[in-house]
Amino acid sequence: MQLEQKEERTVTCPYAEGHSHVVPVRDMPLHLAKCRRLYYKRYGVKTELKRCKYNGCHYVLAPEVMLHELTCHSRTLYQECKRKMTYPPVPLKIVTSSI
C-alpha cells in the first residue's frame, strides 16, 4: 500500500517584486508580517503600522487599528483565553510520606 503525498497549497506573496516567492498557506500570516515590515523599510513608506492586540501577526495602518480590533477574527479567541485565565488556581493536595 502506497501512501499518497498530500499536495501542499501555496500562495504568492503580494509584497514580492515580480511575485517571485511562493509561500505555503499555513505560513502566510507570519510571512506577510515579516515581508510587510521589510517592504516598508526598503521603500521608505512613511506609514506607521500598529500591531493588533489580539493577534501579533496582524499589522495594521495606525489610523485603522481601532476598526481592525473591533472586527478582528482573533478577538473571540483572545477574549476566551483571557476569561479562562481569570479562574482562581485549583488547589492541589500533595501527599507526602515520611520514611
C-alpha distances in whole Angstrom, upper triangle without the diagonal:
4,7,9,13,15,18,21,25,28,31,34,37,40,42,41,43,42,39,38,35,32,31,28,29,28,31,33,36,37,37,39,41,41,42,45,47,46,47,50,51,51,53,55,55,57,55,55,52,51,48,47,48,45,42,43,41,43,46,49,52,55,57,54,52,54,53,49,49,51,48,45,41,41,45,43,41,44,46,44,43,47,48,45,47,50,50,52,50,49,51,49,51,51,52,53,54,57,57
4,6,9,12,15,18,21,24,28,31,34,37,39,37,40,38,35,34,31,28,27,24,26,26,28,30,33,34,33,36,38,38,38,41,43,43,44,47,48,47,49,52,51,54,52,52,49,48,46,45,46,43,40,40,38,40,43,46,49,52,54,51,50,52,50,47,47,48,45,43,39,39,43,42,39,42,44,42,42,45,46,44,46,49,49,51,49,49,51,49,51,51,52,53,55,58,57
4,6,9,12,15,18,21,25,28,31,34,36,35,37,36,33,32,29,26,24,21,22,22,24,27,30,30,30,33,35,35,35,38,40,40,41,44,45,44,46,49,48,51,49,48,45,45,42,41,42,39,36,37,34,37,40,42,46,48,50,47,46,48,46,43,43,45,42,39,36,35,39,38,35,38,41,39,38,42,43,41,42,46,45,48,46,45,48,46,48,48,49,51,53,56,55
4,6,9,12,15,18,22,25,28,31,33,32,34,33,30,29,26,23,22,19,20,20,22,25,27,28,28,30,33,33,33,36,38,38,38,41,43,42,44,46,46,48,46,46,43,43,40,39,40,38,35,35,33,35,38,40,43,46,48,45,44,46,44,41,41,43,39,37,34,34,37,36,34,37,40,38,37,41,42,40,42,45,45,48,46,46,49,47,50,50,51,53,55,58,58
4,6,9,12,15,19,22,24,28,30,28,31,30,26,25,23,19,18,15,17,17,19,21,24,25,24,27,29,29,29,32,34,34,35,38,39,38,40,43,42,45,43,43,40,40,37,36,38,35,32,32,30,32,34,37,40,43,45,42,41,43,42,38,39,40,37,34,32,31,35,35,32,35,38,36,35,39,41,39,40,44,44,46,45,45,48,47,49,49,51,52,54,57,57
4,6,9,13,16,19,22,25,27,26,29,28,25,24,21,17,16,13,14,14,16,18,21,22,22,24,27,27,27,30,32,32,32,35,37,36,38,41,40,42,40,40,37,37,34,33,35,32,29,29,27,29,31,34,37,40,42,39,38,40,38,35,35,37,34,31,28,28,32,31,29,32,35,33,33,36,38,36,38,41,41,44,43,43,46,45,48,48,50,51,54,57,57
4,6,9,13,16,19,22,24,23,26,24,21,20,18,14,13,11,12,13,15,16,20,21,20,22,25,25,25,27,30,29,30,33,34,34,35,38,37,40,38,38,35,35,33,32,34,31,28,29,25,27,30,32,35,38,40,37,36,38,37,33,34,36,33,30,27,28,31,31,29,32,35,34,33,37,38,37,38,42,43,45,45,45,48,47,50,50,52,54,56,59,60
4,6,10,13,16,19,21,20,23,22,19,18,15,11,10,7,8,9,11,13,16,17,16,18,21,21,21,23,26,26,26,29,31,30,32,34,34,36,34,34,31,31,29,28,30,28,25,25,22,24,26,28,31,34,36,33,33,35,33,30,31,33,30,27,24,25,28,28,27,29,32,31,30,34,36,35,36,39,40,43,42,43,46,45,48,48,51,52,55,58,58
4,7,11,13,16,19,18,21,20,16,16,14,10,9,6,6,8,11,11,14,16,15,16,19,20,19,21,24,24,24,27,29,29,30,32,31,34,32,32,29,29,27,26,29,26,23,23,20,22,24,26,29,32,33,30,30,32,31,27,29,30,27,24,22,23,26,27,25,27,31,30,30,33,35,34,35,39,40,43,42,43,46,46,49,50,52,54,56,59,60
4,7,10,13,15,14,17,16,13,13,10,6,5,4,5,8,9,9,12,14,12,13,17,17,16,18,21,21,21,24,26,25,26,29,28,31,29,29,26,27,25,25,28,26,22,22,19,20,22,24,26,30,31,29,28,31,29,26,28,29,26,24,22,23,26,27,26,27,31,31,30,33,35,35,36,39,41,44,43,44,47,47,50,51,53,55,58,61,62
4,6,9,12,12,14,14,10,11,9,6,5,6,6,10,10,8,11,13,11,11,15,15,14,15,19,19,18,21,23,22,23,26,24,27,26,26,23,25,23,23,26,24,21,21,17,18,19,21,23,27,28,26,26,28,27,23,25,27,24,22,21,22,25,26,25,27,30,30,30,33,35,35,36,39,41,44,44,45,48,48,52,52,55,57,60,62,63
4,6,9,8,11,10,6,8,6,4,6,9,9,13,12,9,12,14,11,10,14,14,12,14,17,16,15,18,20,19,20,23,22,25,24,25,22,24,23,24,27,26,22,22,18,18,19,20,22,26,27,25,25,29,27,24,26,28,26,23,23,23,27,29,28,29,32,33,32,35,37,37,38,41,43,46,46,47,51,51,54,55,58,59,62,65,66
4,5,6,9,10,6,8,6,6,7,10,10,13,11,8,10,11,8,7,11,11,8,10,13,13,12,15,17,16,17,19,18,22,20,21,19,21,20,21,24,23,20,19,15,15,16,17,19,22,24,22,23,26,25,22,24,26,24,22,21,22,25,27,27,27,30,31,31,33,36,36,36,39,41,44,44,46,49,50,53,53,56,58,61,64,65
4,6,8,9,7,9,9,10,10,13,13,16,14,11,12,13,11,8,12,12,9,9,13,13,10,13,16,15,15,17,16,19,18,19,17,20,19,20,24,23,20,20,16,15,15,16,17,21,22,20,21,24,23,20,23,25,23,21,21,22,25,28,27,28,31,32,32,33,36,37,37,40,43,45,46,48,51,52,55,56,59,60,63,66,67
4,6,9,7,9,9,11,12,15,15,17,15,12,13,13,10,8,10,10,6,7,10,9,7,10,12,11,11,14,13,16,16,17,16,18,18,20,23,24,20,19,16,15,14,15,16,19,21,20,21,24,23,21,23,26,24,22,23,23,26,29,28,28,31,33,33,34,37,38,37,40,43,46,46,48,51,52,55,56,59,60,63,66,67
4,6,5,6,6,9,11,15,16,18,15,13,15,15,11,10,13,12,8,10,12,10,9,12,14,12,12,16,16,19,19,20,19,22,21,23,27,27,23,22,18,18,17,19,20,23,25,24,24,28,27,24,27,30,28,25,26,26,29,32,31,31,34,36,35,36,40,40,40,43,45,48,48,50,53,53,57,57,60,61,64,67,68
4,5,6,9,12,14,18,19,21,19,17,18,18,15,14,16,15,11,12,15,12,10,13,15,12,12,15,16,19,20,22,21,24,24,26,30,30,27,25,22,22,20,21,21,25,27,26,27,30,30,27,30,32,30,28,29,30,32,35,34,34,38,39,39,40,43,44,44,46,49,52,52,54,57,57,61,61,64,65,68,70,71
4,5,9,11,14,18,19,22,20,18,20,20,17,16,19,18,14,15,18,16,13,17,18,16,15,19,19,23,23,25,24,27,27,29,32,32,29,28,24,24,23,24,24,28,29,28,29,33,31,29,32,34,32,30,30,31,34,37,36,36,40,41,40,42,45,46,46,48,51,54,54,56,59,59,62,63,66,67,70,72,73
4,6,8,11,14,15,18,16,14,17,17,14,13,16,16,12,14,17,15,13,17,18,16,16,20,20,23,23,24,23,25,25,26,30,29,26,25,21,21,21,22,23,26,28,27,27,31,30,27,29,32,29,27,27,28,31,33,33,33,37,38,37,39,42,42,42,45,48,51,50,52,55,56,59,59,62,64,67,69,70
4,7,10,14,16,18,16,15,18,18,14,14,17,16,13,15,17,15,14,18,19,17,17,21,21,25,25,26,24,27,26,28,31,31,27,26,22,23,22,24,25,29,31,29,30,33,32,29,32,34,32,29,29,30,33,35,34,34,38,39,38,40,43,43,43,46,48,51,51,52,55,56,59,59,62,63,66,68,69
4,7,10,12,15,13,11,15,14,11,12,15,14,11,14,16,14,14,18,19,17,18,22,22,25,24,25,23,25,24,26,29,28,24,23,19,21,21,23,24,28,30,28,28,32,31,28,30,32,30,27,27,27,30,32,31,32,35,36,35,37,40,40,40,43,45,48,47,49,52,52,55,55,58,59,62,64,65
4,7,9,12,10,9,13,13,10,12,15,14,12,15,18,16,16,20,21,20,21,24,24,27,26,27,24,26,24,25,28,27,23,22,19,20,21,23,25,28,30,28,28,31,30,27,29,31,28,26,25,25,29,30,29,30,33,34,33,35,38,38,38,41,43,46,46,47,50,50,53,53,56,57,60,63,64
4,6,8,7,6,10,10,8,10,13,12,11,14,17,16,16,20,21,20,22,25,24,27,25,26,23,24,22,23,25,24,20,19,16,17,19,21,23,27,29,27,26,29,28,25,26,29,26,23,22,22,26,27,25,26,30,30,29,32,34,34,35,38,40,42,42,43,46,46,49,50,52,54,57,59,60
4,5,5,6,10,11,9,12,14,15,14,17,19,19,20,23,24,24,25,28,27,30,28,28,25,25,23,23,25,23,20,19,16,18,20,22,25,28,30,28,27,30,29,25,26,28,26,23,21,21,25,26,24,25,29,28,28,30,33,32,33,36,38,40,40,41,44,44,47,47,50,51,54,57,58
4,5,5,8,10,10,11,14,15,15,16,19,20,20,23,24,25,26,28,27,29,27,27,23,24,21,21,23,21,17,18,14,16,18,20,23,26,28,25,25,27,26,22,23,25,22,19,18,18,21,22,21,22,26,26,25,28,30,30,31,34,36,38,38,39,43,43,46,46,49,51,54,57,58
4,6,8,9,10,11,13,15,15,17,19,20,21,23,25,26,27,29,28,30,27,27,23,23,20,20,21,19,15,16,13,15,18,20,24,26,28,26,24,27,26,22,22,25,22,19,17,16,20,21,18,20,23,23,22,25,27,27,28,31,32,35,35,36,39,39,42,43,45,47,50,53,54
4,6,6,6,9,11,11,12,14,16,17,18,20,22,22,24,26,25,27,25,24,21,21,18,18,20,18,15,14,11,13,16,19,22,25,27,24,23,26,25,21,22,25,22,19,18,17,20,22,20,20,24,24,23,25,28,28,28,31,33,36,35,37,40,40,43,43,46,48,50,53,54
4,6,5,6,9,10,10,12,14,15,15,18,20,20,21,23,22,24,22,22,18,19,17,17,19,18,14,13,10,11,13,16,19,22,24,22,21,23,23,19,20,23,20,17,16,16,19,21,20,20,24,24,24,26,29,29,29,32,34,37,37,38,41,42,45,46,49,50,53,56,57
4,5,5,6,9,10,11,13,15,15,17,19,20,21,22,21,23,20,19,16,15,13,13,15,14,10,10,6,8,10,13,16,19,21,19,17,20,19,16,17,19,17,14,13,12,16,18,17,17,20,21,21,22,25,26,26,29,31,34,34,36,39,39,43,44,47,49,52,54,56
4,5,5,6,9,10,11,13,14,16,17,19,20,21,21,22,20,19,15,15,13,13,15,15,11,9,6,9,10,14,17,19,22,20,18,21,21,18,18,21,20,16,16,14,18,20,18,18,22,23,21,23,26,26,26,29,31,34,33,35,38,39,42,43,46,47,50,53,54
4,5,5,6,8,10,11,12,14,16,16,18,20,19,21,19,19,16,17,15,16,18,18,14,12,9,11,12,15,18,20,23,21,20,23,23,19,21,24,22,19,18,18,21,23,21,21,25,26,25,26,30,30,29,33,35,37,37,39,42,42,46,46,49,50,53,56,57
4,5,5,6,8,10,10,12,14,15,16,18,16,18,16,16,13,14,13,14,17,17,13,12,8,9,9,12,14,17,20,18,17,20,20,17,18,21,19,17,17,16,19,22,21,21,24,26,25,26,29,30,30,33,35,38,38,40,43,44,47,48,51,52,56,58,59
4,6,5,6,9,10,11,13,14,16,17,15,17,15,14,11,11,10,11,14,14,11,9,6,7,7,10,12,15,18,16,15,18,19,15,16,20,19,16,16,15,18,21,20,19,22,24,23,24,27,28,28,30,33,35,36,38,41,42,45,46,49,51,54,56,58
4,6,5,6,9,10,11,12,15,16,15,17,16,15,12,13,12,15,17,18,14,11,9,10,10,13,15,17,20,19,18,22,22,19,20,23,22,19,20,19,22,24,23,22,26,27,26,27,30,31,30,33,35,38,37,40,42,43,47,47,50,51,54,56,58
4,5,5,6,9,10,10,12,14,14,16,15,15,13,15,14,17,20,20,17,14,11,12,11,13,15,18,21,20,19,23,23,20,21,25,23,21,21,21,24,26,25,25,28,30,29,30,33,34,33,36,38,41,41,43,46,47,50,50,53,55,58,60,61
4,5,5,6,9,10,11,12,11,13,11,12,10,12,12,14,18,18,16,13,11,10,8,10,11,14,17,16,16,20,20,17,19,22,21,19,20,20,22,25,24,24,27,29,28,29,32,33,32,35,38,40,41,43,46,47,51,51,54,56,59,61,63
4,5,5,6,9,10,10,10,12,11,10,9,11,11,14,17,19,16,13,11,11,9,11,12,14,17,17,16,20,21,18,20,23,23,20,22,21,23,26,25,24,27,29,28,28,32,33,32,34,37,40,40,42,45,46,50,50,53,55,58,60,61
4,6,5,6,9,10,11,13,13,13,12,15,15,18,21,22,19,16,14,15,12,15,15,17,20,20,20,24,24,22,23,27,26,23,25,24,26,30,29,27,31,33,31,32,35,36,35,38,41,43,43,45,48,49,52,52,56,56,60,62,63
4,5,5,6,8,8,11,11,13,12,15,16,19,22,23,20,18,16,15,13,14,14,17,19,19,19,23,23,21,23,26,25,23,25,25,27,30,30,29,32,34,33,33,37,38,37,39,42,45,45,48,50,51,55,55,58,60,63,65,66
4,6,5,6,5,8,8,9,9,13,15,18,21,23,20,18,16,15,12,12,12,14,16,17,17,21,22,20,22,25,25,23,25,25,26,30,29,28,31,34,33,33,36,37,36,39,42,44,45,47,50,51,55,55,59,60,63,65,66
4,6,5,7,9,10,11,12,15,16,20,22,24,22,19,18,17,14,15,15,16,19,20,20,24,25,23,24,28,28,26,28,27,29,32,31,30,33,35,34,34,38,39,37,40,43,45,45,48,50,51,55,55,58,59,62,64,66
4,6,8,11,13,14,15,18,19,23,26,27,25,22,20,20,17,18,17,19,22,22,23,27,27,25,27,30,30,28,30,29,31,35,34,33,36,38,37,37,41,42,40,43,46,48,48,51,53,54,58,58,61,62,65,67,68
4,6,9,11,13,14,18,20,23,26,28,25,23,21,20,17,17,16,18,20,21,22,26,26,25,27,30,29,28,30,30,32,35,35,33,36,39,38,38,41,43,42,44,47,50,50,53,55,56,60,60,64,65,68,70,71
4,6,9,11,13,16,19,22,25,27,25,23,21,20,17,17,15,16,18,20,21,24,25,24,26,29,29,27,30,30,31,35,35,33,36,38,37,37,41,42,41,43,46,48,49,52,55,56,59,60,63,64,67,69,71
4,6,9,11,14,17,20,23,25,23,21,20,18,14,14,12,13,15,16,18,21,22,21,23,26,26,25,27,27,28,32,32,31,33,36,36,35,39,40,39,41,45,47,48,51,53,55,58,59,62,64,67,69,71
4,7,10,13,16,19,22,25,23,21,20,18,15,14,11,11,13,15,16,20,21,20,22,25,25,24,27,27,28,32,32,30,33,36,35,34,38,40,39,40,44,46,47,50,53,54,58,59,62,63,67,69,70
4,6,10,13,16,19,21,20,18,18,15,11,10,7,8,10,11,13,16,17,16,18,21,21,21,24,24,24,28,29,27,29,32,32,31,34,36,35,37,40,43,44,47,50,51,55,56,59,61,64,66,68
4,7,10,13,16,18,17,16,16,13,10,8,6,6,9,10,11,14,16,15,16,19,20,19,22,22,22,26,26,24,26,29,29,28,31,33,32,34,37,39,40,43,46,48,52,53,56,58,61,63,65
4,7,10,13,15,14,12,12,10,6,5,5,5,9,9,9,12,14,12,13,17,17,16,19,18,19,23,23,21,23,26,25,25,28,30,29,31,34,37,37,40,43,45,49,50,53,55,58,60,62
4,6,9,12,11,10,11,8,6,5,6,5,9,9,7,10,12,10,11,14,15,14,17,16,16,20,20,18,20,23,22,21,25,27,26,27,31,33,34,37,40,42,45,46,50,52,55,57,59
4,6,9,8,6,7,6,5,6,9,9,12,11,8,11,13,10,10,14,14,12,14,13,13,17,17,14,17,20,19,18,22,23,22,24,28,30,31,34,37,38,42,43,47,48,52,54,56
4,5,5,6,8,5,6,7,10,10,12,10,7,9,10,8,6,10,11,8,11,9,10,13,13,11,14,17,16,16,19,21,20,22,25,28,29,32,35,37,40,42,45,47,51,53,55
4,6,7,10,9,10,11,13,13,15,13,9,10,12,10,7,11,12,10,12,9,9,12,12,9,11,14,13,12,16,18,17,18,22,24,25,28,32,33,37,38,42,44,48,50,52
4,7,9,8,11,12,15,15,17,14,11,12,13,10,7,10,10,7,9,6,5,9,8,6,9,11,11,11,14,15,15,17,20,23,24,27,30,32,36,37,41,43,46,49,51
4,5,6,9,11,15,15,17,15,12,14,14,11,9,12,12,8,9,6,8,11,10,8,11,13,13,13,16,18,17,20,23,25,26,28,32,33,37,38,41,43,47,49,51
4,5,8,11,14,15,17,16,13,15,16,13,12,15,15,12,13,10,12,15,13,11,15,17,15,15,19,20,19,22,24,27,27,30,33,34,38,39,42,44,47,49,51
4,6,10,13,15,18,16,13,16,16,13,13,16,15,12,12,10,13,16,14,13,17,19,17,18,22,22,22,25,27,30,30,33,36,37,40,41,44,46,49,52,54
4,6,10,12,14,12,10,13,13,9,10,13,12,9,11,10,12,15,14,13,17,19,18,19,22,23,23,25,28,31,32,34,37,39,42,43,47,49,52,55,56
4,7,9,12,10,8,12,13,10,11,14,14,12,14,13,14,18,18,16,19,22,21,21,25,26,26,28,31,33,34,37,40,41,45,46,50,51,55,57,59
4,6,8,6,6,9,10,7,9,13,12,11,14,14,15,18,19,18,20,23,23,22,25,27,27,29,32,35,36,39,42,44,47,48,52,54,57,60,62
4,6,5,6,10,10,9,12,14,15,14,17,17,18,22,22,21,23,26,26,25,28,31,30,32,35,38,39,42,45,47,50,52,55,57,60,63,65
4,5,5,8,10,10,11,14,15,15,18,18,18,22,23,21,22,26,26,25,27,30,29,30,34,36,38,41,44,46,50,51,55,56,60,62,64
4,6,7,9,10,12,13,15,15,19,19,19,22,24,22,23,27,27,26,28,31,31,32,35,38,40,43,46,48,52,53,57,59,62,64,67
4,6,6,6,9,10,11,12,15,16,16,19,21,20,21,24,25,24,26,29,29,30,33,36,38,41,44,46,50,51,55,57,61,63,65
4,6,5,6,9,10,10,14,14,13,17,18,16,18,21,21,20,23,26,25,26,30,33,34,37,40,42,46,48,51,53,57,59,62
4,5,5,6,9,10,14,14,12,16,18,16,16,20,21,20,22,25,25,25,28,31,33,36,40,42,46,47,51,53,57,59,62
4,6,5,6,8,12,14,12,15,18,17,17,20,22,21,23,26,26,27,30,33,35,38,41,43,47,49,53,55,58,61,63
4,5,5,6,9,10,10,13,15,14,15,18,19,19,21,24,24,25,29,32,33,36,39,41,45,47,50,53,56,59,61
4,5,5,9,9,7,11,13,11,12,15,16,16,18,20,21,22,25,28,30,33,36,38,42,44,47,49,53,56,58
4,6,9,10,8,10,13,12,12,15,17,17,18,21,22,22,25,28,31,33,37,39,43,45,48,51,54,57,60
4,6,9,8,10,13,13,13,16,18,18,19,22,23,24,26,30,32,34,38,40,43,45,49,51,55,58,60
4,5,5,8,10,10,12,14,15,16,18,20,21,22,25,28,30,32,36,37,41,43,46,49,52,55,57
4,5,7,8,9,11,12,14,15,17,19,20,22,24,28,29,31,34,36,40,41,45,47,51,54,56
4,6,5,6,9,10,11,12,14,16,17,19,21,25,26,28,31,33,37,38,41,44,47,50,52
4,6,5,6,9,10,10,12,14,15,17,19,23,24,27,30,32,36,38,41,44,47,50,52
4,5,5,6,9,10,11,12,14,16,18,21,23,25,29,31,34,36,40,42,46,49,51
4,5,5,6,9,10,11,12,15,16,20,21,23,26,28,32,33,37,39,43,46,48
4,5,5,6,9,10,11,13,15,19,20,22,26,27,31,33,36,39,42,45,47
4,5,5,6,9,10,11,13,17,19,21,25,27,31,33,36,39,42,45,48
4,5,5,6,9,10,12,15,17,19,22,24,28,30,34,36,40,43,45
4,5,5,6,9,11,14,15,17,21,22,26,28,31,34,37,40,43
4,5,5,7,10,13,14,17,20,23,26,28,32,34,38,41,43
4,5,5,7,11,13,16,19,22,25,28,31,34,37,40,43
4,5,6,9,11,13,16,18,22,24,28,31,34,37,40
4,6,8,9,12,15,17,21,23,27,29,33,36,38
4,6,9,12,15,18,21,24,27,30,34,36,39
4,6,9,12,15,18,21,24,27,31,34,37
4,6,9,12,16,18,22,24,28,31,34
4,6,9,13,15,19,21,25,27,30
4,6,10,13,16,19,22,25,28
4,7,9,13,16,19,22,25
4,6,10,12,16,19,22
4,6,10,13,16,19
4,6,10,13,16
4,7,10,13
4,7,10
4,6
4
